[in-house]
Amino acid sequence: MEKVILLIEDDIVLAENTKELLELSGYGVITSHDGKSGFQKAFKEEPDLIISDIMMPQWDGYQVYEELQKHQKTSKIPFIFLSARSNLCDIRKGMNMGAEDYIPKPFDERDLIVAVEKRLEKKDLQLKNRTEPSQIIRQDQLEHLKNFFRTYGEQLEAEKDEEIFLEGRTASSIYLLEYGLIKTFELDEWGKELITDISQKGDFIGFYSFKTQSIFPENATALERSILFRISHHDFVEMLKQNQELTLEFAELLSNHLINLKTHLLEMAYGSVLKKTASTLLEFVKKSNSGLQPLLKVSRGDMASVAGISTESFIRSLSSLKTDGIIDIIGRNIRILDLQKLRNIH
C-alpha cells in the first residue's frame, strides 16, 4: 500500500521539486503552503509522515508540531523538520520537542529519502511491537543522537598514535567515533600506560560528568587512523536534560559499559595468563575485525596492557597459541586461525 506524505512548505518551487522527488521514490504526496492549512490537512488526511518547513506564514513548523501532539489521531505521525535554520539552538529545540529528524536546507536528495525511509520503517516496527514501544523509541533516540553528531559535529581525523585529549585538560567536548579504534589510558608514577578502555565505531568518548565543567581523568590516543565527530560538552548535556528518552538510553549505554568493564576486571584478577591473552585477542576481534580469520594490527604492548600482564608474558602466550595452531604471527600483526578454540581456552 502506497505511503502518503504531507509536505508543508511555503516555497512553491521547492515544494514542487520535493514533491516530485518523493513521488519518483514511490510515495503519495499531499502539499500545503502554510502551517495552519498544513495542520488541517494532517488532521483530515492522517498521512503516514509529515515533512514541514519551520519559518512559514500563520503557523510556524514548531506550532504545527505542537498542535498535532494535542490530538491522539495525529500525535504518532512521524514528523521531520526541513529548514534553513540550522544553528544548534533550533536543532535542539526540534529534537527536544520529539520530532523524528531535522534536515537543513539545502539538502541532499538522497539524505531526505533515507530519512523518510528510516522514519516509516520505525513506524511500521512500532506497530509490530506494541508490547515494547519505549525500547524502540529509546534505541531510535540514540541513533538520532549519532546522526546529530555526524551532521552538525566538527569532524576530526586522527592518525595512528595521535592524541585525542589529555588527562587534566578541560573536558569541553564529547566525541563520537565514526571509524577506527581509540584507547583511553592513565599513566602510573613510572610513566607506564594503564589502558582503561578500547573504543570502536559508534562509541561515545569523553563523557565523564553531567556538570558544565569537568576535567578529563585520562588520556585518549588513536590505535589506528580514526575519524571522529565532536560537539561541545555544554550542548550535549543540555540535550540530555531536555530529552528524557535520550537520557534513559544514554544511561543504559553507560550501565552496560560498566558491566563489561567489571567482567574484564574479574578476568584480569582471576584468569590465567593464557586466558587473559585469549580474552584480549577476542576483545580486539570484536572491536576491529570480522570474518573467519581476522587480522589484528594492534601492538603487543597495547594488548598486554589491556590484558593486565607484562608484554613478555603476553608474547610467550602468543607463541603457545601459535604452536597450537590457533593464531599465526605475520610480522607485527596477528592472524586468528581458529576462533572457536580461542574461545574455549580457560
N, C-alpha and C positions, 0 to 999 in steps of 0.2 A: 504494500500500500504506500502510495506517494506521501512523503513527509511534507508538511506545509510550514513555511517560514514567513513570519511577519517582519518586514523591513520598514523601520521608521527612520526616515532620512529627509531633511528639508532641502538638501542639494539635489535638484531634479536630475541633473546629468549623472551624478554619482549614483543616485538611486536606480536609474535605468541601467547603468553599466553593471552595478552589483546584482540587480535582479536578473539580468541576462546571464551573468556568471553562475548564479545559483541554479537557474533553470537548466543551463547546459550540464550541470552536475547532477541533474535528476530530481530537483526539488520543485514543489509548487511554491509560488511566491505571491504574497499579498503586500501591497505597499501603502504607506501613509506618509504625509509630508509635514506633519506637526505632531507634538506629543499627545495632545488631548484626543485627537481623532485616532491616533495610534492605540491609545488605551481602549477606546470604544471598539475598535476592530478586534483587538485582542480578546476583549470580554465577549464579543459576539461570535467570533470565528474559532476561538480556542486553538491557536496554532501549536505546532509541535515545538517551535523555538522562536525566540524574538531576538532580532538584531536592532539595536537602537543607537542613534546618534545621541550626544549629550546636549549640546547647545542648539535648541530648537525654539520656534515660536510657541506661545501659550504655555505648554508644559515642557520642561527640560527632561532629559533621559532619566535623571535621578527621581524626579517626581512620578514619571510613568512607572518606574520600577516599584516605588513605594506604594502607589495606588494598587498595583497588581497584587502586591503582597497582602493586601487587606481582604482579598476575596479568595475563598477556597478553590474555586474553579480555575483561577489564574495564578495562584501563588506557587505552583510547582512547575510552571513553564520555564525551561532553561532560558537564560537571558544573557546576551552578550552586548557589552558597551562597545560602540565604534565611534571614536572621536579623535580630533586633532589635539585635544587637551591631554598631554602625556607626561605631565610632571608627577612626582611621587605622591603628592597630596591627593590629586584627582584619582590616581590609580588605587591608592589605599582606600579611598572613600568607596569606590566601586566594589572592591574586593570585600571590604568590611560590611557592606550592605548585604552581601551574599550573592552578587552576580556571578555567573559562571565564568566569564572571561572579560578581558579588556584589551581590545585591539586598536592600536594607534594608527591614525592616518598619516601619511599614505601607507597602505598595507599591501603586502604581497598577496596575490590572489590565492596562492596555494596555502598560505597561512590561514586565511579566512576559511577555506574549505575544510582544512584539517580541524580547525577549532569547532566548526559546525558538526563535523562527523563525530568528534570526541564527545561533544555535549549530548548529541542524540543517542550515542551508544550508552552513555551514562544513564540517560533517562530510561532506556529500554532495560538496562541492567537493574535499575531500582524497581521497575515493575515486576521483574522476575524474582527479586529478592526482598520482598516486602518485610520479611521477618528480621532483616538486619540492615535497615536503611541508614542508621547512624554510622555504621562501619564504612559503608560505601561513601558517604559524604566525607568522612574524615580522610579516607585514602585519597579522594579526589582533591581535597583541600591541600594536602601535602604535595601532590603532583602539580597543582596550580601554583604553589609557592615556588617550586623548582622552575617552572616556566617563567615566573616573575623574575627570578634571578637571571635566567638566560636572556630575557628580553630587555630588562632595564638595569641589570648589574653591569659593573665595569669588568670587562674581560681581561684576564691576565694569562700570560704564558710563562711557565717556569721550566727551565732546562734541568736536567739531572743534577742533583746536589745544590740547586738554588734555594735560598731561604724564602719562606713564605711569610713567617712572622717570628719574632724573637721573644723569649721569656723576659718579663719585666717591662715590656713596652705596653702602651695603652691599647686595649683591645677595642679598637674603633670600628672594626669590620667583621662581618660574618661571610664565610666563603662556601660556595657550592663547587664541589669537584666534579667537573664535566668529563675529564679524561685523565688517565694516569694513576699514579699512586703517590700518596703523601705520608711521610712518617712524622709523628709527633713524639718528642722526647725531652727528657731533662738531663742535665749534666750533674754527675756526682762531684764530690770535693776534689777528685783526682782528674776531672775532665772527661770521664768515661760516659758515653751515651747510654741512657736507660730509656729504651723505646717504650712508650706508653700506648701507642695505637698505630695501626696502619689503615689509612682511609682509602676508599676506592670510589669509582664513579658513582655519583648520586648521593654521596655523603656530604653532610654539612660540617664545616670545620670552623673553629674559632669562637664557638658559643660557650661561655663559662659563667655568665651571670645575667640575671634579669635587671640588674642595675644599669643606669645610663652610662656609668663609667666603671670600668674594671681593668685589670691588668692580665696580660697573657701569663699563665702559670707554667708554660712550657714552650718549646720551640717547634717549628714545623718546617720540614725540608722535603723537596721533591725527590722521590726514589727513581723516577724516570721522567721524561718530558711530560708535563701535565698542563691542562687547561682548566682555569677556574673562573668563576664569576663571583663578584663581591658586592655587597651593599652595606650601608652603614649600620652599626650596631643599634643606633637610635631608631632608625626606620624599621629594622627587624623587630625590635621589642615593641614598638608602637603597634605594629601589625598583629603581634600575638595578643596584646592587651585588648584589642578591639575585635578579635575574631575568636570566639570560644572554641569552635570546632577545630580550627587550625591549631590552637594551643593544646587541645587534648591530643591531637595526632602527633604533634611535635613532642609532647611529654611522653607519649607511648614509645616514640622512637628513641628517646633518651633512656627510658626504662629498659627497653630491650638491649640497648648497647651496654648498659651496666651489667645485665645478666650475662652477656657474652664475656665481658671483662672478668667477672667473678669466676666463670668456668675456666678461663685461661689462667687465672691466678692459681686455682686449685691444681691444674695440670703442672704448672711451674713448681708448685710446692711439693707435690707428691708423686709425680710421674718419673719414670726412669729417664736417663739421658736419651736413650733411643726413642722413647715415647715422645719426649719433648721435641726432638728433632722431627719425627714423623708428623706430629700435630702442627708444627710450624710450617712445614712444607705444604700440608693440606690447607692451611690458612692462606698461604700465598697463592695456591692453586685457585682457591675460591675467589680471591680478590683480583687476580691478574690474568688468568688464563681460562680457556675452555678447550674441549676436545679430548680425545682419548689419551694423548701423550703430551701434556702441557710442558712448555719450556719456561723455566723461571730464570729471570735475569737480575735478581737482587743479590747484593754482595753477601758473602758468608758472614761478615761481621754484623750486618743488619739482621740477618736471620738468627744468628746466635743470640743477639740482644733480645729479640722477640721471644726466643725460646728460654731465656734466662740461664744460659750456660756459656762457658767460655768458647771463644772461636775455635780453639784447639779441640775441645770435646765435640763441638759440632762437626768439624771436619772429619774426626775419627768416626763419628756416627754415619756421615755420608759415605765414607769408604766401606763401612759394613753394609749399608743399603745397596751400594753398587755391586759388591761381591754377591749379594743375594739376588741380583737382577731386578731390583725394584726401581732403581734410578740409573741414569747414565750421566756422567760428568763431561760436558763439552766446553773446554776452556773454562771460562768463569761462569758458565750457565749450567743449569741442572735440568735434565730431561726426566720427567716422571714416566716410567715404563709400565708400571702396574699399580694403578690407584687403589684397587681392592686390597692388595697385600699391604700397601702403605696404611690403609685404614685399619687393618687387622692387627697392627703392632700394638703391644701392650707394655 
